[in-house]
Amino acid sequence: MNSSAQWLSILGRFLVVVLIQIFLMDRILLFGFVNPLIYCYFILLYPLQGSRIWLIITSFILGLSIDMFNDTGGAHAAASVFLAWIRPVLLNFSFGVSYQYNTTKIPNAPLGQQIIFVFTAVILHHLVLFSLEAGSWTYWYLVLKSTLLTSLFSTVLILSAFQFFSRKSI
């Protein structure tokens, strides 16, 4: 894929994820507090050989876009930048040598590795997000409960999207 086609693909994925998050996922509220945050999908699927600085910049813009519609004061932007920054560590932890040599494609990786990668990334993102939203550790129970339950629901949706949109050849 040439450079301009890759950037169009990235831009398209960015716009689709923002629109789905804002117009669909933000309307879902399970048990009164579980709101799936699937916009992490964009950060997780950013090309492995892509520029890390562009990943951090686009993650900031992604989080800021979500913040503007949710009136969350930068919490999504901060959590997205954190996830973009720690992503290489999570990739190395989840995929090991195959990540280091760029021989893996995340949606085509074994399901166990996908689950480890996505759940670890999502739980860290959500922990940062809900901690910033709470603003104080006096709400630690609510932060942990929201982090765990929202992470489980978001992980299931993101893994489903991986399976639905992957281009596996038989």
C-alpha positions in Angstrom: 0.0 0.0 0.0 1.5 3.3 -1.0 1.8 6.2 1.5 -1.2 8.2 0.4 -3.5 5.2 0.4 -2.2 4.3 3.9 -2.9 7.8 5.1 -6.4 7.8 3.6 -7.0 4.4 5.3 -5.8 5.8 8.7 -7.9 9.0 8.2 -11.0 6.9 7.3 -10.6 4.6 10.3 -10.1 7.7 12.5 -13.4 9.3 11.3 -15.4 6.1 11.5 -14.2 5.4 15.1 -15.0 8.9 16.2 -18.5 8.9 14.6 -19.3 5.4 16.0 -18.1 6.4 19.5 -20.0 9.7 19.5 -23.2 8.7 17.9 -23.6 5.1 18.9 -21.4 4.0 21.8 -22.0 7.2 23.9 -25.7 6.4 23.8 -25.2 2.9 25.5 -25.2 2.8 29.3 -25.3 -0.6 30.9 -26.0 -0.9 34.6 -26.1 2.9 34.9 -22.3 3.4 34.4 -20.8 1.0 31.8 -20.2 3.0 28.6 -18.2 1.1 25.9 -15.2 3.1 24.7 -14.2 1.6 21.4 -12.2 4.5 20.1 -9.1 2.7 21.5 -9.5 0.5 18.4 -7.9 3.2 16.3 -4.8 3.4 18.6 -4.5 -0.3 18.8 -4.6 -0.8 15.0 -2.3 2.0 14.1 0.3 0.6 11.6 3.2 -1.1 13.4 5.7 0.6 11.1 4.0 4.0 11.4 5.6 6.9 13.0 5.3 6.9 16.8 5.1 10.7 17.0 2.2 10.7 14.5 0.5 8.0 16.6 0.7 10.2 19.7 -0.5 13.3 17.8 -3.4 11.6 16.2 -4.3 9.9 19.5 -4.3 13.3 21.2 -6.7 14.6 18.4 -8.8 11.5 18.8 -9.1 11.9 22.5 -9.7 15.7 22.2 -12.5 15.0 19.7 -14.2 12.6 22.1 -13.7 15.2 25.0 -15.4 17.9 23.0 -18.5 15.9 22.6 -18.5 14.4 26.1 -17.4 17.6 28.0 -14.8 15.7 29.9 -12.1 18.3 30.1 -9.2 16.5 28.4 -9.4 13.2 30.2 -9.9 11.2 27.0 -7.1 13.1 25.3 -4.7 12.3 28.2 -5.7 8.6 28.4 -5.3 8.3 24.6 -1.9 9.9 24.6 -0.9 7.5 27.5 -2.1 4.5 25.5 -0.3 5.6 22.4 2.9 6.2 24.4 2.8 2.8 26.1 1.6 0.8 23.0 5.1 -0.4 22.0 5.6 -1.9 25.4 2.3 -3.6 25.3 3.0 -4.9 21.7 6.3 -6.3 22.9 4.7 -7.9 25.9 1.8 -9.5 23.9 3.5 -10.5 20.7 7.2 -10.7 21.6 9.7 -11.4 18.8 7.0 -11.4 16.1 6.3 -7.7 16.9 10.0 -6.8 17.1 10.5 -8.1 13.5 7.2 -6.7 12.2 6.0 -10.1 11.2 2.6 -9.9 13.0 -0.7 -8.3 12.1 -2.7 -7.8 15.2 -6.1 -8.9 13.8 -4.6 -12.0 12.4 -2.6 -12.9 15.5 -3.7 -15.9 17.7 -6.7 -15.0 19.7 -4.9 -15.5 23.1 -2.3 -12.8 22.1 -5.1 -10.5 20.9 -6.9 -10.8 24.2 -3.8 -10.1 26.2 -2.9 -7.1 24.1 -6.4 -5.6 23.9 -7.4 -6.2 27.5 -4.1 -4.9 28.9 -4.3 -1.8 26.7 -7.9 -1.1 27.4 -7.7 -1.6 31.1 -4.7 0.8 31.3 -6.4 3.4 29.2 -9.6 3.2 31.2 -7.8 3.3 34.5 -6.1 6.6 33.5 -9.4 7.9 32.1 -11.5 7.1 35.1 -8.9 8.3 37.5 -8.7 11.6 35.8 -12.5 11.9 35.7 -12.8 11.1 39.4 -10.2 13.7 40.3 -9.6 12.1 43.7 -8.6 8.7 45.1 -11.5 8.9 47.6 -13.5 7.4 44.7 -11.1 4.5 44.2 -13.8 1.9 44.4 -15.9 3.6 41.7 -12.8 4.0 39.6 -11.8 0.4 39.8 -15.4 -0.9 39.3 -15.9 1.4 36.3 -12.5 0.5 34.9 -13.0 -3.3 35.2 -16.6 -3.5 33.9 -16.1 -1.0 31.1 -12.8 -2.6 30.1 -14.5 -6.0 29.8 -17.3 -4.7 27.6 -15.0 -2.5 25.5 -12.5 -5.4 25.0 -15.3 -7.7 23.8 -16.4 -5.1 21.3 -12.9 -4.4 20.0 -12.1 -8.0 19.7 -15.3 -8.5 17.8 -14.3 -5.7 15.5 -11.0 -7.4 14.9 -12.7 -10.6 13.9 -15.3 -8.9 11.8 -12.9 -6.6 9.9 -9.8 -8.8 9.7 -8.6 -9.9 6.3 -7.7 -13.5 7.0 -6.9 -15.6 4.0 -7.7 -19.3 4.2 
